[in-house]
Amino acid sequence: MTPLFLAAAASSVAISPVAIDTAIPQNPSGDTASSDTVTTGVAKGRDRLDSATSTSSLKESDITKLAPRSIGDLLRDVPGIRSEAATGEGLASVSIRGLPLASSGIKFVQLQEDGLPVLEFGDIQGLGPDSLIRADLNLSQVEVIRGGSASTFASNSPGGLINFISKTGEKEGGAIALTSGLDYDQYRADFDVGGKLGDTARFHLGGFFRQGEGPRRTGYDAQRGGQVKLNVTKTFSGGYIRVYGKYLDDRSPFYDTVPVRATGTNSAPKVREVAGFDATRDMLLSRNIRSNLVLDGNNNPVVHDLAEGITTKAKSIGLESQVDVAGWTVTERFRFSGISAAFVTPFTSAFLPASQAAAQLGGAGARLAYANGPLVGQAITDPAALNGNGLLAALNILDLRVKSMRNVTNDVRASRVWEVGEGDLTTTAGFYAARQSIARDALWSTMVSDVRGDGRAALIDVTTAGGRALTQNGVYAYNLALAGGTRRRSVDVEYSVNAPFASANYHIGRVAIGASVRYDFGTARGQVFGSDLGGGRVGTVTRDIDGDGVISAPETRVGVTPLTAPAPVDYSYRYLSYSSGINFRIAEPLAVFARYSRGARANADRILFSPIVDIADGSLTTRSAAYDPVKQAELGIKYRNAGLTLNLTGFWAKAQDTNVDVVTSQIIQRDYRATGLEFEGGVRRGPFSLTAGATYTDAEITRDAVNPAVVGNTPRHQAKLIFQATPQVTTDRFSMGAVFIGTTGSYAQDTNILKAPGFVTTNAFLQVQLASRLMLGVNANNLFDTLAITTFDEAAIPASTILRARPLNGRTVSAMVRLDF
């Protein structure tokens, strides 16, 4: 068998809201576990009702029905998970059970592939772990561990673990699937094949390629690329060995904020789209906004294509083995990943009435004209009527070059089951080591654009009343002008993570008691560059960046990196994690459990370029900022009988968060407390099934070292209630159903003024078996085209009534034909 981890603690798998049947992990021996046996996080299979943590699983068949447009979209359907999937196929913000989303990214949760982290830290700026994972035919299932028990399962995962498990060839044959968007432009081909390579060996090979505009209109093929994965497994008496590899080369756009108009009050805003721009289908980029001229990290002129969006390239090779030695089961996992990427996109841009924007940039009487597009050179004589919305956008173009995010991980552990008295004692000891590189350049430019959808927006030139040009082909500055030319930064830092760990679990009769411990210690070594570090470092110069011999107004605002004045990064950290739980099987269908845990998340690049790191010697000025501890308690009850499953878990969490707001660049140093209830369950009667989940959370900011005024407030983005429900009908010939996912309103910022409205999105699916091996599927995401806004960047409705919103995609309908062989 291939559990995610071996006996790190007692573990249970709660039924997923999209699957009544238990999803069984891939088993190296080819044996099939019983339909309700826990295999994740234990060395020995254990009945769900005999274990003391909360875990969910999504099977391949359920993922096919959901047809998620991104990994963040997929995770919206797991109880307890708060997933803001408004950014596209990467950089989603994800958290679990009331742990904070003070900035962006996936801080307290770890995403894994086949039991090892994709990136050691889930909130690295510019590239998230979800950017490196694709849901294709290689995927066997997704397992999710929620709550404090995850603190000792892995490093930097106090909130939970999300493991994407690959197929390993147990099943002979494969499939070919062709998918097309019916109301959006995307074409995709998937394949996989697996089987035997003799009596003791097997393989699996799979991948995909896709191309098209994507769920939102850009005016060009914004999505293009794919991946290939291969693994070969050799089994032998008492164990197995597996080698595997992955090659990913894919691009997809980042969906930044879009303008919407708000009336009403901050507590109950009435939001509507601006004329000429569909907030759920359009984005700020277009066929006319493609070229970005900047100085690269070495201060040399370079032109990049904004169509790169989030471009990820990863080459991974790994080894996994398991062997029985003298009564011990020893498991070894190793992986090396060479990762590079580009992240080119407008980021937290500003929207203003055109006449106001012109006056702010060029003074009274400033004039506007098209800088490119079909109306190039034409004057805009009535700014208030521009595109029917009268808006201009100051596009903050982030051009981030990820030179390397090389990731090396190794996890070795030994486990044994001892007969002690009338029960079984399972013990485990192991060591984890990882190295995570972060080498990147953050470059910026500022452009002026009109606000128009359908991929037809154009750049705008601004001149003064006297005729002096303030822009050059729509470019206002070759730096981040709206922030005074700051945030042009280069990072070259190596993070080391080491952790010995151990656990013991004793199961006797109806009682299971477990405890585990993990000791993390690590270092951060390297250097950073940027004028934000101060000390006389220069970040803006005058330079003929286009080489035409003339200094234009934008060329007096050219961002440079102070390469001769690096600042060191040199600090270490260490912390202890532990977890203990007890489970009592009251009766055959009923059990209760309790657990208390302490874990932490080491901070990485988010704290760089802040007063937290001393620019003289690279040490931490605030030692407590090295890691953020999380304490959690859980109390639950589980029931399973005759096709009915019900689980209810009460939770309490206390967390520290040291962070930097990516929008304002302000330091965040605060504590949080959250309590709540998590429900999930399912029922099956004949062809009909219903699964559902809901999480109620009451969260509060309990301390803030930077802004004490927010103490007592509800953390931003934290809804009181999130919920999911999936009714479906399944027969031998067809399957049809819907997935309802909803949330109540939440505050846009910690000041608790402006609220993002609650919403419910509906996904629908229909699968028809045309022949024994031929299936036709139709899937609709956001069927009713709901304007589902995850948050706003503003803290209150401004005088212009224009808000920067982050909505989910609108309705997208796709059709798939799949041939199994």
C-alpha positions, 0 to 999 in steps of 0.5 A: 500500500502507499499511504500518504504517511506511515503511522504519523498518528491515528487517522480517519477519513470522513466521507467527501461531499462528492462521494459516498463510497470510500476512495482507496489510495493506489496500492503497490501490491495491487490488493484492494482494501476494504471499502471503509478502511483508513489508509492515509496517515497510518501504517496499518489499515484501520476502520474509519470509526476507530480513528481520531482525525478528519479526512476527506477524499475525492475519487477520479470519477467525482473529479470528472463530474466536477470538471474543475477549471482550476485546482482552487475551483476543485477545493471549493467542494471540500468541507472546511476548506475556504478556497478563493478560486478567482485568480484562474489556474494558480495563486488561489488563496486557501485556508481551513477551519478559520485559520486566517487569509491575512494576505494571499496564497496557501499559508497554513495548508500544504499541497502535495503530489504523491506524499511530498510537497509541491513547494515547501511553502504555499504562499511564495509570492509569484508562484503557488503550489496550485500553479504546479498541479493539474487535474488530468487522467493521471489523477487517481484521487485527492485526499484531504487531512483537516485539523491539527493532526496535520501538524505532525504529518508534515512540516509547515502544514498545521492547518491541513494536507491536500495530497494529489495521488497519481495512478500507478498502473494497477488497472490495465488499459487507459483512456483518451478524452477530448474536451471542448468548451461550448461557450468559451474557447478551449480545446483539450486532449487527455490520455492515460495508459497503464498495465503490467510490464511482467509479473512483478512490474507495472507502469502508468503514463498519462498527460494532456495538452490544451489550447484556447482563450480560456474561461475569460475573453482575452483576444488571444490564446491565453491558455496553451501547454500541458504535462506528461507523467510516467511512473514504473513500479517493481514489486517484490516479496515484502515491498516495492520500489517506484520511480516516476517523473513529470514534465509540465510546460503550461501557461494560463492567465492570472485573473486580477481585479476587475471594476464593478460599480457599487451603490447602497451601503458598505454593509450591504453593497449593491454591485453591478457590472460597469457598461461594456465590461463583463466582470466574470468573462472579461479581464484587463488584458487584450490583443492590444496589450501584449508588449511589456518593455522593462529593464530585467534583473540585470538592468538590461532592456528586455521585452516580454509578452503579457500573454505569458500570464502564469507560465510554469515549467517543472521537471520532476524525478522521484523515487518511492520505496517500501520494504519490510525488514525484521518486522519493520516497514521502512518507507522512503520518498525522494523527489527533485523538482527543477522549477522556473516560471513567469508571472506577467499580469496587471496586478491591483490596478486602479480604476478612475473616471477618465476625466479625473484620471486625465487631470490627475496625470496631466493637470487641468485640460489634459487630453486623451487619445488612443495609443494603439488598436483600431482607433490609434491616434484618435482623440477621445473628446468625450471621456465621460462617455468612453466605452459607455462606462467613462473609465480609465485603468492605470495598469500596474504590470507585474513582470515577475521572473522566477529563475528557480524554485528548485525543490528537493525533498526526502522523507524516510520512516520506519514503522512497526506494529507490536502486540501489547496485551490485548491490543496493537501498538503502532510506532513510527520514527522518521526524518524529513529534509527539504531544500527550497530555492527562491530566485526571482526578479520582480519588475514593473511598468505602468500603462494607461488603458480604457476599460473594455471587454471582449479582449478589445481594450486599448492603451491610452496616451495622455498629454498636457493642455500644452501638448507635452506627452506624458505617456509613450505608446500608452506607457506612463512609467517603466516602474510601479508609478502608483507606489512611487517606483517601489517594489522592484525587487530581486530575491536569491534565498535558499531555505532548509527544512529538517524534521525528525518525527515519531508517533505511537498509537495503541488500539485496544477493543473500542478505544484507540489512543495516539500521539505524535511529535515533530521537531522542525529546524531550518535556516534561510540563507541568501541575499535580496536586492531592492531600493525598498531596503533603504540605505541610499539605494536608488530604484528609479533613474532616467534612461533611454530604455527604448534606445531611440535617442530621446528621453520621453516622460516615462523614461524619467521613471525607469525602475532599476535594481541596485545590484551593487548593494545587496542585503543578506538573509541569514537566520535560523528557526526551530519549533516543536509540534505535537498532536494527541487524540483518543477515539471511542467506538461507542457502538458498531455504527457510532464513535466519538473522538477528541484531539489537541494539537500544536503546529506551526508554519515557518515564514519564508519570502513574505517577510523579506523587504520588511523591518522584520529582517535586519538589512545589515546582517540578515538576522530577524529583528523579531525572533517570533516572526521566524514561524507562526504557531497554531494550536487546535482542539477538535471534538467529533462524533461519527455515524455510519449505517446502511448507506447513511454517514454523518460526521460532526466536528467542533473545532477551536483554533488559535493562530499567529500570523506574520505576513505582508499585505501584497496589495498595500505592502503593509506588515501584518503581525497579529493573533487570531482565534476561531471556533466552529462546527463542521458537518459532512454527511451523505445518504444513498438510496438506490440510484439517488445519493445526496452528500453535503457539508457545511462549516460554521466559523466564529473568528476574531482578531485578538492581537495586532502589533501594527494596528490595534484598532482592528482587535476584536474584528472579524478577519477579512474574507472569513464568512460565518458559513460555507456549505456544499451539497451534491444531489445526483442520480446514477444508473448503469447508463447515465449519471446526472446531478448538481453541485451547490457551493455557497458562502455567506458574506465576509468583510473585504478588509480587517477594518470590518467596513465593506462586506462582500455579498454572499453567493451560491454557485451551481455546477451541473453535470450529465454523463451518458454511457453511449457504449460499453467503453464510450462516454459523453459528458457535459458539464456546466460551471456556474450554471446560472452565471452568478456574479460571485465576488470573493472579495474587494481590494477596497476597505470601503466604497469610494466616492467614484463608486468603483470597486476592484472586485475578485469574482469567480468565472461566469458560466462555462459549459464544456463537453467531453467524449471519453474512450476507455480501452 
